[in-house]
Amino acid sequence: MSPLSPLYHDPAPRAQRLELAFDEGLTLPEGPVAVLRPRAGESFAPLAEAQLRIATGFRPDHDAFAQAGFSVSTTPVAAPVALVCLPRARAEGLMLIAEAISLGAQLVLVDGQKTDGIEAVMKAVRGRVALQGSLSKAHGKLFWFAPEGADFSDWHAVEQEVTDPELGRFRTLPGVFSADGVDPGSALLAQHLPETLPARIADLGAGWGYLAAACLARKGVEALHLIEAEARALDLARINIADPRAQFHWADACSFSLPEPMGGIVMNPPFHTGRKAEPALGLAFIAAAARALGPRGRLWMVANRHLPYEGALAQLFNNHEILTETSVFRVWQASTPRKQTATVTRKRR
């Protein structure tokens, strides 16, 4: 599973801070500007669109920028200026700063909301190099610095290892979902999968591959599709799942079409776009699962127990039940999707 960002992000705060910075005298070296991990719909005025080299591995954002006419890639390109759009995960934010510097940025701008931890990141940068400027506006901050002479090499991403007693070792990276260990909800779901699974199965929001590995350890699986929107997580899954039955798809699970109906789907759907819970994300995953399953297909999913998913399961499947629950999670099983009534739609994020 991936930590999903809003598909249509508020364009105002970042643009307001950039505008103010230029009004206060910020000047940029000549050449393109690498923009790392922006969210779709954002505005970068007063920067010209032709200057921008967008870099994001999150498929919905990537596709939205491409459709809007921007130059987009999954990884940053060398540029004299880099604008780091701070993600929520601090380790990932530091990694992006180090990545921008390693690609030759002479000037690095870092922008983020206070809720994204911009203050802590600014303090960390200031501990290594003098800032050239900073400003606050719209509940966030923008600061900039020239990295020449400072060492940020220890901020580069370092692979971590997660071990499961039954499934073995997995490699993860900062910023991907459950980077520091197996997600408890996913572990609970894995424990309650049947011993024999359908021949064709899919993992929606597969992350770095934990649930896929659990499925491949069961009997009956002939083909397993891992659908993951975050390119970095899917790259890890390709390393972690060395099984010829596995097929990997860099795609938005809510809109991706599988080549044939599935006999089974497993998922631990995301439910955050920011700090607030967004049940619409999980509802979109449930609708996608109903569309992807064959007439006798079965869904196994885990979710936080407070999320309002039962109505969607009842609407989209002929049968559904709770297999187990804890004080935090519920594991659901649903079967025989009602294709003709699959009307739950994805909320624009």
Residue pairs with C-beta under 8 A, 6 or more apart in sequence:
1 177
1 178
1 183
1 186
1 205
1 206
1 207
1 267
1 268
1 269
1 270
2 58
2 176
2 177
2 205
2 207
2 228
2 229
2 230
2 233
2 270
3 88
3 89
3 176
3 177
3 230
3 270
3 272
4 58
4 60
4 229
4 270
4 272
4 273
4 281
4 349
5 39
5 40
5 58
5 60
5 61
5 273
5 349
6 39
6 40
6 41
6 273
6 274
6 349
7 40
7 41
7 60
7 61
7 64
7 348
7 349
8 40
8 41
8 64
8 348
8 349
9 39
9 40
9 41
9 42
10 41
10 42
11 41
11 42
11 43
12 43
12 138
13 113
13 137
13 138
13 139
13 140
14 38
14 42
14 43
14 44
14 85
14 111
14 140
14 142
15 42
15 43
15 44
15 45
16 137
16 138
17 111
17 135
17 137
17 138
17 140
17 141
17 142
18 44
18 45
18 46
18 47
18 111
18 142
19 45
19 46
20 135
20 137
20 142
21 109
21 133
21 135
21 142
21 144
22 46
24 133
24 135
26 133
26 144
28 80
28 81
28 107
29 80
29 81
29 106
29 107
30 80
31 51
31 79
31 80
31 81
32 51
32 52
32 53
32 77
32 79
32 80
32 81
33 47
33 51
33 52
33 53
33 79
33 81
33 82
33 83
34 53
34 55
34 76
34 77
34 78
34 79
34 81
34 82
34 83
34 100
34 103
34 105
35 44
35 52
35 53
35 54
35 55
35 82
35 83
35 85
36 55
36 56
36 76
36 82
36 83
36 84
36 85
36 96
36 99
36 100
37 55
37 56
37 58
37 84
37 85
37 87
37 92
37 96
38 44
38 54
38 56
38 61
38 65
38 83
38 85
39 61
39 85
40 60
40 61
40 64
40 65
41 64
42 85
44 52
44 83
47 83
49 69
49 70
52 70
52 71
53 71
53 73
53 76
53 77
53 79
54 62
54 65
54 70
54 71
54 72
54 73
55 72
55 73
55 74
55 75
55 76
55 77
56 62
56 65
56 72
56 74
57 74
57 75
57 230
57 231
57 232
58 229
58 230
58 231
59 229
59 230
59 231
59 250
59 251
59 252
60 229
60 252
60 349
62 72
62 74
63 252
65 72
66 72
74 231
76 82
76 99
76 100
76 103
77 103
78 103
78 104
79 103
79 104
79 105
80 104
80 105
80 106
80 107
81 105
81 106
81 107
81 108
81 109
82 100
82 101
82 103
82 105
82 107
82 108
82 109
83 109
83 110
83 111
84 93
84 96
84 97
84 100
84 108
84 109
84 110
84 111
85 111
85 112
86 93
86 96
86 110
86 111
86 112
86 113
86 116
86 117
86 118
86 121
87 93
87 96
87 116
87 175
88 115
88 116
88 117
88 274
88 275
89 174
89 175
89 179
90 117
90 120
90 121
91 157
91 174
91 175
91 179
92 174
92 175
93 110
93 112
93 116
93 117
93 121
94 121
94 124
94 155
95 155
95 156
95 157
95 174
95 175
97 108
97 110
97 121
97 125
97 152
97 155
98 152
98 153
98 154
98 155
98 156
99 156
99 157
100 108
101 108
101 147
101 152
102 153
102 156
105 147
106 146
106 147
106 148
107 132
107 144
107 145
107 146
108 144
108 145
108 146
108 147
109 142
109 143
109 144
110 118
110 121
110 122
110 125
110 142
110 143
110 144
111 118
111 140
111 141
111 142
112 118
112 121
112 140
112 141
113 139
113 140
114 139
114 140
114 141
115 139
115 274
115 275
116 140
118 140
118 141
119 141
122 131
122 134
122 141
122 143
125 131
125 143
125 145
128 150
128 151
128 152
129 145
129 146
129 147
129 149
129 150
130 145
131 143
131 144
131 145
132 144
132 145
132 146
133 143
133 144
134 141
134 142
134 143
134 144
135 141
135 142
135 143
157 173
157 174
157 175
158 174
159 171
159 172
159 173
160 171
160 172
160 173
160 174
160 179
160 180
161 169
161 170
161 171
161 172
162 169
162 170
162 171
162 172
162 178
162 180
162 181
162 182
162 210
163 169
163 170
164 170
164 182
164 187
164 210
164 213
166 217
167 190
167 210
167 213
167 214
167 217
168 213
170 208
170 209
170 210
170 213
170 236
170 240
171 208
171 236
171 239
171 240
172 178
172 179
172 180
172 208
172 236
173 179
173 232
173 236
175 232
176 207
176 208
176 230
176 232
176 233
176 236
177 183
177 207
177 208
177 230
177 233
177 270
178 186
178 207
178 208
178 210
182 210
183 210
183 268
184 328
184 329
185 268
185 302
185 303
185 304
185 328
185 329
186 210
186 211
186 268
186 302
187 210
188 302
188 324
188 326
188 329
188 331
189 211
189 214
189 266
189 268
189 300
189 301
189 302
189 331
190 210
190 211
190 214
192 300
192 323
192 324
192 331
193 214
193 215
193 218
193 266
193 300
194 218
195 218
195 219
196 218
196 219
196 220
197 215
197 218
197 219
197 220
197 221
197 263
197 264
198 220
198 221
198 262
198 263
198 264
198 297
198 298
199 220
199 221
199 222
199 223
199 263
200 222
200 223
200 225
200 260
200 261
200 262
200 263
200 264
201 215
201 221
201 223
201 224
201 225
201 262
201 263
201 264
201 265
201 266
202 224
202 225
202 226
202 227
202 258
202 262
202 264
202 265
202 266
202 292
203 211
203 212
203 215
203 224
203 225
203 226
203 227
203 265
203 266
203 267
204 227
204 253
204 265
204 266
204 267
204 269
204 285
204 288
204 289
204 292
205 227
205 228
205 229
205 253
205 267
205 268
205 269
205 270
205 285
206 212
206 226
206 227
206 228
206 233
206 234
206 237
207 228
207 230
207 233
207 237
208 233
208 236
208 237
208 240
209 226
209 236
209 237
209 240
209 241
211 266
211 267
211 268
212 224
212 226
212 237
212 241
212 246
213 240
213 241
214 266
215 221
215 224
215 266
216 224
216 241
216 243
216 245
216 246
221 245
222 245
223 245
223 247
224 243
224 245
224 246
224 247
225 247
225 249
225 258
225 262
226 234
226 237
226 241
226 246
226 247
226 248
226 249
227 249
227 251
227 253
227 256
227 258
228 234
228 237
228 248
228 249
228 250
228 251
228 253
229 250
229 251
229 252
229 253
231 250
234 248
234 249
234 250
237 248
238 248
249 256
253 267
253 285
253 288
254 284
254 285
254 287
254 288
254 346
255 288
255 346
256 288
257 292
258 292
261 292
261 293
261 294
261 295
261 297
262 292
262 293
262 294
262 297
263 293
263 294
263 296
263 297
263 298
264 293
264 297
264 298
264 299
264 300
265 289
265 292
265 293
265 297
265 298
265 299
265 300
265 301
266 299
266 300
266 301
267 285
267 289
267 299
267 300
267 301
268 301
268 302
268 303
269 281
269 282
269 285
269 286
269 301
269 303
270 281
270 282
270 285
271 277
271 278
271 279
271 281
271 282
271 303
271 304
271 307
272 278
272 281
273 281
273 349
277 304
277 307
278 347
278 349
279 307
279 308
279 309
280 346
280 347
280 349
281 347
281 349
282 303
282 307
282 309
283 309
283 312
283 344
283 346
283 347
284 344
284 345
284 346
284 347
285 301
286 299
286 301
286 309
286 312
286 313
286 316
286 344
287 312
287 316
287 342
287 344
287 345
287 346
288 346
289 299
289 301
289 337
290 299
290 316
290 317
290 337
290 338
290 339
290 342
290 344
291 337
291 339
291 342
293 299
293 337
295 336
295 337
295 339
296 335
296 336
297 335
297 336
297 337
298 333
298 334
298 335
299 317
299 332
299 333
299 334
299 335
299 337
300 323
300 331
300 332
300 333
301 309
301 331
301 332
301 334
302 329
302 330
302 331
302 332
303 309
303 329
303 330
303 332
304 328
304 329
304 330
305 325
305 326
305 327
305 328
305 329
305 330
309 332
310 320
312 344
313 320
313 332
313 334
314 320
315 338
315 341
315 343
315 344
316 334
316 337
316 338
316 341
316 342
316 344
317 334
317 335
317 336
317 337
317 338
318 335
318 336
318 337
318 338
319 334
319 335
319 336
320 332
320 333
320 334
320 335
321 332
321 333
321 334
322 330
322 331
322 332
323 331
323 332
323 333
324 330
324 331
325 331
